[in-house]
Amino acid sequence: MDETSDWSSRYVGCRLMGVLTQLERAASMAQLPHYYIPHVNLLSGLTWTDSDTGEMSPFGCVRHLINSETEMMSVFRQ
């Protein structure tokens, strides 16, 4: 997310969805560049199996949040 993004309460839902979508995309490509050192891949050296990307895995949970409006809204109520 760039520094000019509006993170006010009016747009926080959109920004959170953007962050989750970027995280899911990064995980699927096994490429998550460090913010300050872009040539450093934070996922390098990690390998995962199908069970690691399943529904109950961290990445599966991210995917579930993205696809479930009810779950996403429960995050905002907490």
mmCIF file of the N, C-alpha and C atoms, coordinates in Angstrom:
data_MODEL
# 
_entry.id   MODEL 
# 
loop_
_atom_site.group_PDB 
_atom_site.id 
_atom_site.type_symbol 
_atom_site.label_atom_id 
_atom_site.label_alt_id 
_atom_site.label_comp_id 
_atom_site.label_asym_id 
_atom_site.label_entity_id 
_atom_site.label_seq_id 
_atom_site.pdbx_PDB_ins_code 
_atom_site.Cartn_x 
_atom_site.Cartn_y 
_atom_site.Cartn_z 
_atom_site.occupancy 
_atom_site.B_iso_or_equiv 
_atom_site.pdbx_formal_charge 
_atom_site.auth_seq_id 
_atom_site.auth_comp_id 
_atom_site.auth_asym_id 
_atom_site.auth_atom_id 
_atom_site.pdbx_PDB_model_num 
ATOM 1   N N  . MET A 1 1  ? 0.848   -1.162  0.000  1.00 0.00 ? 1  MET A N  1 
ATOM 2   C CA . MET A 1 1  ? 0.000   0.000   0.000  1.00 0.00 ? 1  MET A CA 1 
ATOM 3   C C  . MET A 1 1  ? 0.898   1.231   0.000  1.00 0.00 ? 1  MET A C  1 
ATOM 4   N N  . ASP A 1 2  ? 0.564   2.169   -0.825 1.00 0.00 ? 2  ASP A N  1 
ATOM 5   C CA . ASP A 1 2  ? 1.391   3.369   -0.872 1.00 0.00 ? 2  ASP A CA 1 
ATOM 6   C C  . ASP A 1 2  ? 0.985   4.360   0.226  1.00 0.00 ? 2  ASP A C  1 
ATOM 7   N N  . GLU A 1 3  ? 1.852   5.286   0.471  1.00 0.00 ? 3  GLU A N  1 
ATOM 8   C CA . GLU A 1 3  ? 1.652   6.238   1.562  1.00 0.00 ? 3  GLU A CA 1 
ATOM 9   C C  . GLU A 1 3  ? 0.501   7.191   1.322  1.00 0.00 ? 3  GLU A C  1 
ATOM 10  N N  . THR A 1 4  ? 0.066   7.321   0.091  1.00 0.00 ? 4  THR A N  1 
ATOM 11  C CA . THR A 1 4  ? -1.011  8.262   -0.214 1.00 0.00 ? 4  THR A CA 1 
ATOM 12  C C  . THR A 1 4  ? -2.392  7.639   -0.057 1.00 0.00 ? 4  THR A C  1 
ATOM 13  N N  . SER A 1 5  ? -2.463  6.352   0.226  1.00 0.00 ? 5  SER A N  1 
ATOM 14  C CA . SER A 1 5  ? -3.758  5.702   0.400  1.00 0.00 ? 5  SER A CA 1 
ATOM 15  C C  . SER A 1 5  ? -4.485  6.281   1.603  1.00 0.00 ? 5  SER A C  1 
ATOM 16  N N  . ASP A 1 6  ? -5.766  6.483   1.446  1.00 0.00 ? 6  ASP A N  1 
ATOM 17  C CA . ASP A 1 6  ? -6.591  7.025   2.519  1.00 0.00 ? 6  ASP A CA 1 
ATOM 18  C C  . ASP A 1 6  ? -7.015  5.883   3.446  1.00 0.00 ? 6  ASP A C  1 
ATOM 19  N N  . TRP A 1 7  ? -6.502  5.896   4.678  1.00 0.00 ? 7  TRP A N  1 
ATOM 20  C CA . TRP A 1 7  ? -6.815  4.870   5.670  1.00 0.00 ? 7  TRP A CA 1 
ATOM 21  C C  . TRP A 1 7  ? -7.822  5.375   6.698  1.00 0.00 ? 7  TRP A C  1 
ATOM 22  N N  . SER A 1 8  ? -8.565  6.416   6.365  1.00 0.00 ? 8  SER A N  1 
ATOM 23  C CA . SER A 1 8  ? -9.585  6.900   7.300  1.00 0.00 ? 8  SER A CA 1 
ATOM 24  C C  . SER A 1 8  ? -10.662 5.833   7.460  1.00 0.00 ? 8  SER A C  1 
ATOM 25  N N  . SER A 1 9  ? -11.459 5.966   8.503  1.00 0.00 ? 9  SER A N  1 
ATOM 26  C CA . SER A 1 9  ? -12.460 4.945   8.812  1.00 0.00 ? 9  SER A CA 1 
ATOM 27  C C  . SER A 1 9  ? -13.392 4.676   7.632  1.00 0.00 ? 9  SER A C  1 
ATOM 28  N N  . ARG A 1 10 ? -13.580 5.644   6.787  1.00 0.00 ? 10 ARG A N  1 
ATOM 29  C CA . ARG A 1 10 ? -14.461 5.477   5.632  1.00 0.00 ? 10 ARG A CA 1 
ATOM 30  C C  . ARG A 1 10 ? -13.896 4.459   4.632  1.00 0.00 ? 10 ARG A C  1 
ATOM 31  N N  . TYR A 1 11 ? -12.561 4.373   4.533  1.00 0.00 ? 11 TYR A N  1 
ATOM 32  C CA . TYR A 1 11 ? -11.932 3.527   3.527  1.00 0.00 ? 11 TYR A CA 1 
ATOM 33  C C  . TYR A 1 11 ? -11.152 2.345   4.086  1.00 0.00 ? 11 TYR A C  1 
ATOM 34  N N  . VAL A 1 12 ? -11.159 2.157   5.390  1.00 0.00 ? 12 VAL A N  1 
ATOM 35  C CA . VAL A 1 12 ? -10.320 1.116   5.976  1.00 0.00 ? 12 VAL A CA 1 
ATOM 36  C C  . VAL A 1 12 ? -10.696 -0.278  5.460  1.00 0.00 ? 12 VAL A C  1 
ATOM 37  N N  . GLY A 1 13 ? -11.964 -0.520  5.197  1.00 0.00 ? 13 GLY A N  1 
ATOM 38  C CA . GLY A 1 13 ? -12.386 -1.816  4.669  1.00 0.00 ? 13 GLY A CA 1 
ATOM 39  C C  . GLY A 1 13 ? -11.779 -2.102  3.309  1.00 0.00 ? 13 GLY A C  1 
ATOM 40  N N  . CYS A 1 14 ? -11.796 -1.112  2.449  1.00 0.00 ? 14 CYS A N  1 
ATOM 41  C CA . CYS A 1 14 ? -11.198 -1.260  1.117  1.00 0.00 ? 14 CYS A CA 1 
ATOM 42  C C  . CYS A 1 14 ? -9.694  -1.475  1.221  1.00 0.00 ? 14 CYS A C  1 
ATOM 43  N N  . ARG A 1 15 ? -9.055  -0.745  2.111  1.00 0.00 ? 15 ARG A N  1 
ATOM 44  C CA . ARG A 1 15 ? -7.599  -0.883  2.261  1.00 0.00 ? 15 ARG A CA 1 
ATOM 45  C C  . ARG A 1 15 ? -7.233  -2.253  2.812  1.00 0.00 ? 15 ARG A C  1 
ATOM 46  N N  . LEU A 1 16 ? -8.013  -2.731  3.781  1.00 0.00 ? 16 LEU A N  1 
ATOM 47  C CA . LEU A 1 16 ? -7.754  -4.061  4.337  1.00 0.00 ? 16 LEU A CA 1 
ATOM 48  C C  . LEU A 1 16 ? -7.922  -5.137  3.274  1.00 0.00 ? 16 LEU A C  1 
ATOM 49  N N  . MET A 1 17 ? -8.949  -5.015  2.460  1.00 0.00 ? 17 MET A N  1 
ATOM 50  C CA . MET A 1 17 ? -9.146  -5.988  1.370  1.00 0.00 ? 17 MET A CA 1 
ATOM 51  C C  . MET A 1 17 ? -7.964  -5.938  0.408  1.00 0.00 ? 17 MET A C  1 
ATOM 52  N N  . GLY A 1 18 ? -7.447  -4.757  0.146  1.00 0.00 ? 18 GLY A N  1 
ATOM 53  C CA . GLY A 1 18 ? -6.280  -4.635  -0.721 1.00 0.00 ? 18 GLY A CA 1 
ATOM 54  C C  . GLY A 1 18 ? -5.063  -5.325  -0.131 1.00 0.00 ? 18 GLY A C  1 
ATOM 55  N N  . VAL A 1 19 ? -4.846  -5.152  1.162  1.00 0.00 ? 19 VAL A N  1 
ATOM 56  C CA . VAL A 1 19 ? -3.717  -5.793  1.833  1.00 0.00 ? 19 VAL A CA 1 
ATOM 57  C C  . VAL A 1 19 ? -3.863  -7.311  1.787  1.00 0.00 ? 19 VAL A C  1 
ATOM 58  N N  . LEU A 1 20 ? -5.056  -7.818  2.093  1.00 0.00 ? 20 LEU A N  1 
ATOM 59  C CA . LEU A 1 20 ? -5.283  -9.265  2.073  1.00 0.00 ? 20 LEU A CA 1 
ATOM 60  C C  . LEU A 1 20 ? -5.116  -9.843  0.671  1.00 0.00 ? 20 LEU A C  1 
ATOM 61  N N  . THR A 1 21 ? -5.595  -9.127  -0.328 1.00 0.00 ? 21 THR A N  1 
ATOM 62  C CA . THR A 1 21 ? -5.460  -9.585  -1.705 1.00 0.00 ? 21 THR A CA 1 
ATOM 63  C C  . THR A 1 21 ? -3.989  -9.635  -2.114 1.00 0.00 ? 21 THR A C  1 
ATOM 64  N N  . GLN A 1 22 ? -3.228  -8.615  -1.728 1.00 0.00 ? 22 GLN A N  1 
ATOM 65  C CA . GLN A 1 22 ? -1.792  -8.615  -2.028 1.00 0.00 ? 22 GLN A CA 1 
ATOM 66  C C  . GLN A 1 22 ? -1.087  -9.764  -1.317 1.00 0.00 ? 22 GLN A C  1 
ATOM 67  N N  . LEU A 1 23 ? -1.471  -10.029 -0.068 1.00 0.00 ? 23 LEU A N  1 
ATOM 68  C CA . LEU A 1 23 ? -0.861  -11.117 0.682  1.00 0.00 ? 23 LEU A CA 1 
ATOM 69  C C  . LEU A 1 23 ? -1.170  -12.464 0.039  1.00 0.00 ? 23 LEU A C  1 
ATOM 70  N N  . GLU A 1 24 ? -2.412  -12.664 -0.372 1.00 0.00 ? 24 GLU A N  1 
ATOM 71  C CA . GLU A 1 24 ? -2.786  -13.914 -1.037 1.00 0.00 ? 24 GLU A CA 1 
ATOM 72  C C  . GLU A 1 24 ? -2.016  -14.082 -2.353 1.00 0.00 ? 24 GLU A C  1 
ATOM 73  N N  . ARG A 1 25 ? -1.917  -13.021 -3.126 1.00 0.00 ? 25 ARG A N  1 
ATOM 74  C CA . ARG A 1 25 ? -1.184  -13.071 -4.394 1.00 0.00 ? 25 ARG A CA 1 
ATOM 75  C C  . ARG A 1 25 ? 0.292   -13.384 -4.151 1.00 0.00 ? 25 ARG A C  1 
ATOM 76  N N  . ALA A 1 26 ? 0.874   -12.732 -3.166 1.00 0.00 ? 26 ALA A N  1 
ATOM 77  C CA . ALA A 1 26 ? 2.284   -12.968 -2.836 1.00 0.00 ? 26 ALA A CA 1 
ATOM 78  C C  . ALA A 1 26 ? 2.510   -14.415 -2.426 1.00 0.00 ? 26 ALA A C  1 
ATOM 79  N N  . ALA A 1 27 ? 1.610   -14.955 -1.623 1.00 0.00 ? 27 ALA A N  1 
ATOM 80  C CA . ALA A 1 27 ? 1.746   -16.343 -1.175 1.00 0.00 ? 27 ALA A CA 1 
ATOM 81  C C  . ALA A 1 27 ? 1.626   -17.313 -2.345 1.00 0.00 ? 27 ALA A C  1 
ATOM 82  N N  . SER A 1 28 ? 0.709   -17.035 -3.254 1.00 0.00 ? 28 SER A N  1 
ATOM 83  C CA . SER A 1 28 ? 0.524   -17.941 -4.388 1.00 0.00 ? 28 SER A CA 1 
ATOM 84  C C  . SER A 1 28 ? 1.734   -17.948 -5.313 1.00 0.00 ? 28 SER A C  1 
ATOM 85  N N  . MET A 1 29 ? 2.470   -16.826 -5.357 1.00 0.00 ? 29 MET A N  1 
ATOM 86  C CA . MET A 1 29 ? 3.664   -16.740 -6.199 1.00 0.00 ? 29 MET A CA 1 
ATOM 87  C C  . MET A 1 29 ? 4.948   -16.978 -5.405 1.00 0.00 ? 29 MET A C  1 
ATOM 88  N N  . ALA A 1 30 ? 4.809   -17.177 -4.083 1.00 0.00 ? 30 ALA A N  1 
ATOM 89  C CA . ALA A 1 30 ? 5.959   -17.344 -3.182 1.00 0.00 ? 30 ALA A CA 1 
ATOM 90  C C  . ALA A 1 30 ? 6.928   -16.161 -3.293 1.00 0.00 ? 30 ALA A C  1 
ATOM 91  N N  . GLN A 1 31 ? 6.380   -14.980 -3.500 1.00 0.00 ? 31 GLN A N  1 
ATOM 92  C CA . GLN A 1 31 ? 7.169   -13.753 -3.631 1.00 0.00 ? 31 GLN A CA 1 
ATOM 93  C C  . GLN A 1 31 ? 6.552   -12.661 -2.760 1.00 0.00 ? 31 GLN A C  1 
ATOM 94  N N  . LEU A 1 32 ? 7.222   -12.320 -1.667 1.00 0.00 ? 32 LEU A N  1 
ATOM 95  C CA . LEU A 1 32 ? 6.777   -11.240 -0.810 1.00 0.00 ? 32 LEU A CA 1 
ATOM 96  C C  . LEU A 1 32 ? 7.973   -10.338 -0.530 1.00 0.00 ? 32 LEU A C  1 
ATOM 97  N N  . PRO A 1 33 ? 8.158   -9.299  -1.355 1.00 0.00 ? 33 PRO A N  1 
ATOM 98  C CA . PRO A 1 33 ? 9.326   -8.441  -1.174 1.00 0.00 ? 33 PRO A CA 1 
ATOM 99  C C  . PRO A 1 33 ? 9.260   -7.640  0.121  1.00 0.00 ? 33 PRO A C  1 
ATOM 100 N N  . HIS A 1 34 ? 10.396  -7.492  0.743  1.00 0.00 ? 34 HIS A N  1 
ATOM 101 C CA . HIS A 1 34 ? 10.530  -6.644  1.928  1.00 0.00 ? 34 HIS A CA 1 
ATOM 102 C C  . HIS A 1 34 ? 10.207  -5.215  1.515  1.00 0.00 ? 34 HIS A C  1 
ATOM 103 N N  . TYR A 1 35 ? 9.506   -4.469  2.352  1.00 0.00 ? 35 TYR A N  1 
ATOM 104 C CA . TYR A 1 35 ? 9.086   -3.113  1.996  1.00 0.00 ? 35 TYR A CA 1 
ATOM 105 C C  . TYR A 1 35 ? 10.272  -2.188  1.751  1.00 0.00 ? 35 TYR A C  1 
ATOM 106 N N  . TYR A 1 36 ? 11.260  -2.245  2.637  1.00 0.00 ? 36 TYR A N  1 
ATOM 107 C CA . TYR A 1 36 ? 12.396  -1.342  2.536  1.00 0.00 ? 36 TYR A CA 1 
ATOM 108 C C  . TYR A 1 36 ? 13.555  -1.897  1.720  1.00 0.00 ? 36 TYR A C  1 
ATOM 109 N N  . ILE A 1 37 ? 13.616  -3.201  1.582  1.00 0.00 ? 37 ILE A N  1 
ATOM 110 C CA . ILE A 1 37 ? 14.686  -3.849  0.821  1.00 0.00 ? 37 ILE A CA 1 
ATOM 111 C C  . ILE A 1 37 ? 14.017  -4.748  -0.218 1.00 0.00 ? 37 ILE A C  1 
ATOM 112 N N  . PRO A 1 38 ? 13.525  -4.177  -1.316 1.00 0.00 ? 38 PRO A N  1 
ATOM 113 C CA . PRO A 1 38 ? 12.689  -4.910  -2.272 1.00 0.00 ? 38 PRO A CA 1 
ATOM 114 C C  . PRO A 1 38 ? 13.316  -6.175  -2.855 1.00 0.00 ? 38 PRO A C  1 
ATOM 115 N N  . HIS A 1 39 ? 14.648  -6.249  -2.920 1.00 0.00 ? 39 HIS A N  1 
ATOM 116 C CA . HIS A 1 39 ? 15.263  -7.465  -3.482 1.00 0.00 ? 39 HIS A CA 1 
ATOM 117 C C  . HIS A 1 39 ? 15.263  -8.625  -2.487 1.00 0.00 ? 39 HIS A C  1 
ATOM 118 N N  . VAL A 1 40 ? 14.838  -8.386  -1.249 1.00 0.00 ? 40 VAL A N  1 
ATOM 119 C CA . VAL A 1 40 ? 14.746  -9.452  -0.246 1.00 0.00 ? 40 VAL A CA 1 
ATOM 120 C C  . VAL A 1 40 ? 13.326  -10.014 -0.262 1.00 0.00 ? 40 VAL A C  1 
ATOM 121 N N  . ASN A 1 41 ? 13.225  -11.306 -0.528 1.00 0.00 ? 41 ASN A N  1 
ATOM 122 C CA . ASN A 1 41 ? 11.943  -11.993 -0.551 1.00 0.00 ? 41 ASN A CA 1 
ATOM 123 C C  . ASN A 1 41 ? 11.688  -12.593 0.834  1.00 0.00 ? 41 ASN A C  1 
ATOM 124 N N  . LEU A 1 42 ? 10.664  -12.108 1.523  1.00 0.00 ? 42 LEU A N  1 
ATOM 125 C CA . LEU A 1 42 ? 10.364  -12.582 2.869  1.00 0.00 ? 42 LEU A CA 1 
ATOM 126 C C  . LEU A 1 42 ? 9.902   -14.039 2.896  1.00 0.00 ? 42 LEU A C  1 
ATOM 127 N N  . LEU A 1 43 ? 9.520   -14.572 1.755  1.00 0.00 ? 43 LEU A N  1 
ATOM 128 C CA . LEU A 1 43 ? 9.075   -15.965 1.694  1.00 0.00 ? 43 LEU A CA 1 
ATOM 129 C C  . LEU A 1 43 ? 10.157  -16.905 1.180  1.00 0.00 ? 43 LEU A C  1 
ATOM 130 N N  . SER A 1 44 ? 11.344  -16.374 0.884  1.00 0.00 ? 44 SER A N  1 
ATOM 131 C CA . SER A 1 44 ? 12.395  -17.250 0.366  1.00 0.00 ? 44 SER A CA 1 
ATOM 132 C C  . SER A 1 44 ? 12.795  -18.252 1.442  1.00 0.00 ? 44 SER A C  1 
ATOM 133 N N  . GLY A 1 45 ? 13.074  -19.439 1.012  1.00 0.00 ? 45 GLY A N  1 
ATOM 134 C CA . GLY A 1 45 ? 13.459  -20.492 1.936  1.00 0.00 ? 45 GLY A CA 1 
ATOM 135 C C  . GLY A 1 45 ? 12.286  -21.223 2.547  1.00 0.00 ? 45 GLY A C  1 
ATOM 136 N N  . LEU A 1 46 ? 11.086  -20.695 2.373  1.00 0.00 ? 46 LEU A N  1 
ATOM 137 C CA . LEU A 1 46 ? 9.899   -21.372 2.898  1.00 0.00 ? 46 LEU A CA 1 
ATOM 138 C C  . LEU A 1 46 ? 9.321   -22.275 1.818  1.00 0.00 ? 46 LEU A C  1 
ATOM 139 N N  . THR A 1 47 ? 8.938   -23.436 2.216  1.00 0.00 ? 47 THR A N  1 
ATOM 140 C CA . THR A 1 47 ? 8.213   -24.328 1.312  1.00 0.00 ? 47 THR A CA 1 
ATOM 141 C C  . THR A 1 47 ? 6.964   -24.779 2.041  1.00 0.00 ? 47 THR A C  1 
ATOM 142 N N  . TRP A 1 48 ? 5.913   -24.987 1.313  1.00 0.00 ? 48 TRP A N  1 
ATOM 143 C CA . TRP A 1 48 ? 4.712   -25.497 1.952  1.00 0.00 ? 48 TRP A CA 1 
ATOM 144 C C  . TRP A 1 48 ? 4.041   -26.521 1.082  1.00 0.00 ? 48 TRP A C  1 
ATOM 145 N N  . THR A 1 49 ? 3.309   -27.378 1.748  1.00 0.00 ? 49 THR A N  1 
ATOM 146 C CA . THR A 1 49 ? 2.612   -28.473 1.089  1.00 0.00 ? 49 THR A CA 1 
ATOM 147 C C  . THR A 1 49 ? 1.155   -28.067 0.894  1.00 0.00 ? 49 THR A C  1 
ATOM 148 N N  . ASP A 1 50 ? 0.392   -28.965 0.290  1.00 0.00 ? 50 ASP A N  1 
ATOM 149 C CA . ASP A 1 50 ? -1.035  -28.687 0.101  1.00 0.00 ? 50 ASP A CA 1 
ATOM 150 C C  . ASP A 1 50 ? -1.731  -28.445 1.434  1.00 0.00 ? 50 ASP A C  1 
ATOM 151 N N  . SER A 1 51 ? -1.297  -29.144 2.496  1.00 0.00 ? 51 SER A N  1 
ATOM 152 C CA . SER A 1 51 ? -1.939  -28.940 3.794  1.00 0.00 ? 51 SER A CA 1 
ATOM 153 C C  . SER A 1 51 ? -1.644  -27.543 4.332  1.00 0.00 ? 51 SER A C  1 
ATOM 154 N N  . ASP A 1 52 ? -0.511  -26.960 3.949  1.00 0.00 ? 52 ASP A N  1 
ATOM 155 C CA . ASP A 1 52 ? -0.169  -25.611 4.396  1.00 0.00 ? 52 ASP A CA 1 
ATOM 156 C C  . ASP A 1 52 ? -1.001  -24.550 3.691  1.00 0.00 ? 52 ASP A C  1 
ATOM 157 N N  . THR A 1 53 ? -1.536  -24.863 2.535  1.00 0.00 ? 53 THR A N  1 
ATOM 158 C CA . THR A 1 53 ? -2.331  -23.892 1.797  1.00 0.00 ? 53 THR A CA 1 
ATOM 159 C C  . THR A 1 53 ? -3.818  -24.226 1.848  1.00 0.00 ? 53 THR A C  1 
ATOM 160 N N  . GLY A 1 54 ? -4.184  -25.192 2.666  1.00 0.00 ? 54 GLY A N  1 
ATOM 161 C CA . GLY A 1 54 ? -5.586  -25.590 2.802  1.00 0.00 ? 54 GLY A CA 1 
ATOM 162 C C  . GLY A 1 54 ? -6.408  -24.551 3.546  1.00 0.00 ? 54 GLY A C  1 
ATOM 163 N N  . GLU A 1 55 ? -7.660  -24.846 3.728  1.00 0.00 ? 55 GLU A N  1 
ATOM 164 C CA . GLU A 1 55 ? -8.632  -23.905 4.309  1.00 0.00 ? 55 GLU A CA 1 
ATOM 165 C C  . GLU A 1 55 ? -8.228  -23.404 5.688  1.00 0.00 ? 55 GLU A C  1 
ATOM 166 N N  . MET A 1 56 ? -7.623  -24.234 6.516  1.00 0.00 ? 56 MET A N  1 
ATOM 167 C CA . MET A 1 56 ? -7.300  -23.824 7.878  1.00 0.00 ? 56 MET A CA 1 
ATOM 168 C C  . MET A 1 56 ? -5.875  -23.287 8.027  1.00 0.00 ? 56 MET A C  1 
ATOM 169 N N  . SER A 1 57 ? -5.129  -23.221 6.959  1.00 0.00 ? 57 SER A N  1 
ATOM 170 C CA . SER A 1 57 ? -3.780  -22.666 7.003  1.00 0.00 ? 57 SER A CA 1 
ATOM 171 C C  . SER A 1 57 ? -3.865  -21.147 7.077  1.00 0.00 ? 57 SER A C  1 
ATOM 172 N N  . PRO A 1 58 ? -2.764  -20.471 7.407  1.00 0.00 ? 58 PRO A N  1 
ATOM 173 C CA . PRO A 1 58 ? -2.817  -19.000 7.395  1.00 0.00 ? 58 PRO A CA 1 
ATOM 174 C C  . PRO A 1 58 ? -3.241  -18.445 6.047  1.00 0.00 ? 58 PRO A C  1 
ATOM 175 N N  . PHE A 1 59 ? -2.747  -19.015 4.953  1.00 0.00 ? 59 PHE A N  1 
ATOM 176 C CA . PHE A 1 59 ? -3.112  -18.510 3.635  1.00 0.00 ? 59 PHE A CA 1 
ATOM 177 C C  . PHE A 1 59 ? -4.538  -18.880 3.276  1.00 0.00 ? 59 PHE A C  1 
ATOM 178 N N  . GLY A 1 60 ? -4.978  -20.038 3.726  1.00 0.00 ? 60 GLY A N  1 
ATOM 179 C CA . GLY A 1 60 ? -6.376  -20.426 3.522  1.00 0.00 ? 60 GLY A CA 1 
ATOM 180 C C  . GLY A 1 60 ? -7.316  -19.495 4.272  1.00 0.00 ? 60 GLY A C  1 
ATOM 181 N N  . CYS A 1 61 ? -6.903  -19.080 5.473  1.00 0.00 ? 61 CYS A N  1 
ATOM 182 C CA . CYS A 1 61 ? -7.711  -18.140 6.260  1.00 0.00 ? 61 CYS A CA 1 
ATOM 183 C C  . CYS A 1 61 ? -7.793  -16.783 5.574  1.00 0.00 ? 61 CYS A C  1 
ATOM 184 N N  . VAL A 1 62 ? -6.695  -16.337 4.977  1.00 0.00 ? 62 VAL A N  1 
ATOM 185 C CA . VAL A 1 62 ? -6.704  -15.078 4.230  1.00 0.00 ? 62 VAL A CA 1 
ATOM 186 C C  . VAL A 1 62 ? -7.674  -15.185 3.070  1.00 0.00 ? 62 VAL A C  1 
ATOM 187 N N  . ARG A 1 63 ? -7.602  -16.279 2.343  1.00 0.00 ? 63 ARG A N  1 
ATOM 188 C CA . ARG A 1 63 ? -8.504  -16.495 1.202  1.00 0.00 ? 63 ARG A CA 1 
ATOM 189 C C  . ARG A 1 63 ? -9.955  -16.511 1.678  1.00 0.00 ? 63 ARG A C  1 
ATOM 190 N N  . HIS A 1 64 ? -10.199 -17.159 2.811  1.00 0.00 ? 64 HIS A N  1 
ATOM 191 C CA . HIS A 1 64 ? -11.551 -17.243 3.362  1.00 0.00 ? 64 HIS A CA 1 
ATOM 192 C C  . HIS A 1 64 ? -12.078 -15.851 3.721  1.00 0.00 ? 64 HIS A C  1 
ATOM 193 N N  . LEU A 1 65 ? -11.240 -15.025 4.351  1.00 0.00 ? 65 LEU A N  1 
ATOM 194 C CA . LEU A 1 65 ? -11.651 -13.661 4.685  1.00 0.00 ? 65 LEU A CA 1 
ATOM 195 C C  . LEU A 1 65 ? -12.002 -12.863 3.437  1.00 0.00 ? 65 LEU A C  1 
ATOM 196 N N  . ILE A 1 66 ? -11.181 -13.002 2.410  1.00 0.00 ? 66 ILE A N  1 
ATOM 197 C CA . ILE A 1 66 ? -11.421 -12.266 1.167  1.00 0.00 ? 66 ILE A CA 1 
ATOM 198 C C  . ILE A 1 66 ? -12.761 -12.654 0.555  1.00 0.00 ? 66 ILE A C  1 
ATOM 199 N N  . ASN A 1 67 ? -13.090 -13.935 0.640  1.00 0.00 ? 67 ASN A N  1 
ATOM 200 C CA . ASN A 1 67 ? -14.279 -14.446 -0.036 1.00 0.00 ? 67 ASN A CA 1 
ATOM 201 C C  . ASN A 1 67 ? -15.543 -14.429 0.819  1.00 0.00 ? 67 ASN A C  1 
ATOM 202 N N  . SER A 1 68 ? -15.435 -14.101 2.092  1.00 0.00 ? 68 SER A N  1 
ATOM 203 C CA . SER A 1 68 ? -16.598 -14.159 2.974  1.00 0.00 ? 68 SER A CA 1 
ATOM 204 C C  . SER A 1 68 ? -16.901 -12.788 3.573  1.00 0.00 ? 68 SER A C  1 
ATOM 205 N N  . GLU A 1 69 ? -17.928 -12.153 3.088  1.00 0.00 ? 69 GLU A N  1 
ATOM 206 C CA . GLU A 1 69 ? -18.305 -10.837 3.606  1.00 0.00 ? 69 GLU A CA 1 
ATOM 207 C C  . GLU A 1 69 ? -18.666 -10.921 5.085  1.00 0.00 ? 69 GLU A C  1 
ATOM 208 N N  . THR A 1 70 ? -19.324 -11.995 5.490  1.00 0.00 ? 70 THR A N  1 
ATOM 209 C CA . THR A 1 70 ? -19.712 -12.163 6.892  1.00 0.00 ? 70 THR A CA 1 
ATOM 210 C C  . THR A 1 70 ? -18.483 -12.232 7.792  1.00 0.00 ? 70 THR A C  1 
ATOM 211 N N  . GLU A 1 71 ? -17.493 -13.015 7.391  1.00 0.00 ? 71 GLU A N  1 
ATOM 212 C CA . GLU A 1 71 ? -16.271 -13.128 8.186  1.00 0.00 ? 71 GLU A CA 1 
ATOM 213 C C  . GLU A 1 71 ? -15.518 -11.801 8.217  1.00 0.00 ? 71 GLU A C  1 
ATOM 214 N N  . MET A 1 72 ? -15.472 -11.126 7.094  1.00 0.00 ? 72 MET A N  1 
ATOM 215 C CA . MET A 1 72 ? -14.769 -9.856  7.032  1.00 0.00 ? 72 MET A CA 1 
ATOM 216 C C  . MET A 1 72 ? -15.441 -8.839  7.953  1.00 0.00 ? 72 MET A C  1 
ATOM 217 N N  . MET A 1 73 ? -16.742 -8.800  7.950  1.00 0.00 ? 73 MET A N  1 
ATOM 218 C CA . MET A 1 73 ? -17.445 -7.851  8.808  1.00 0.00 ? 73 MET A CA 1 
ATOM 219 C C  . MET A 1 73 ? -17.238 -8.197  10.281 1.00 0.00 ? 73 MET A C  1 
ATOM 220 N N  . SER A 1 74 ? -17.086 -9.466  10.615 1.00 0.00 ? 74 SER A N  1 
ATOM 221 C CA . SER A 1 74 ? -16.835 -9.836  12.015 1.00 0.00 ? 74 SER A CA 1 
ATOM 222 C C  . SER A 1 74 ? -15.474 -9.327  12.476 1.00 0.00 ? 74 SER A C  1 
ATOM 223 N N  . VAL A 1 75 ? -14.510 -9.230  11.566 1.00 0.00 ? 75 VAL A N  1 
ATOM 224 C CA . VAL A 1 75 ? -13.201 -8.679  11.910 1.00 0.00 ? 75 VAL A CA 1 
ATOM 225 C C  . VAL A 1 75 ? -13.352 -7.227  12.313 1.00 0.00 ? 75 VAL A C  1 
ATOM 226 N N  . PHE A 1 76 ? -14.196 -6.490  11.618 1.00 0.00 ? 76 PHE A N  1 
ATOM 227 C CA . PHE A 1 76 ? -14.383 -5.073  11.907 1.00 0.00 ? 76 PHE A CA 1 
ATOM 228 C C  . PHE A 1 76 ? -15.143 -4.841  13.227 1.00 0.00 ? 76 PHE A C  1 
ATOM 229 N N  . ARG A 1 77 ? -15.959 -5.793  13.623 1.00 0.00 ? 77 ARG A N  1 
ATOM 230 C CA . ARG A 1 77 ? -16.724 -5.627  14.862 1.00 0.00 ? 77 ARG A CA 1 
ATOM 231 C C  . ARG A 1 77 ? -15.873 -5.865  16.098 1.00 0.00 ? 77 ARG A C  1 
ATOM 232 N N  . GLN A 1 78 ? -14.748 -6.517  15.963 1.00 0.00 ? 78 GLN A N  1 
ATOM 233 C CA . GLN A 1 78 ? -13.912 -6.854  17.123 1.00 0.00 ? 78 GLN A CA 1 
ATOM 234 C C  . GLN A 1 78 ? -13.158 -5.680  17.642 1.00 0.00 ? 78 GLN A C  1 
# 
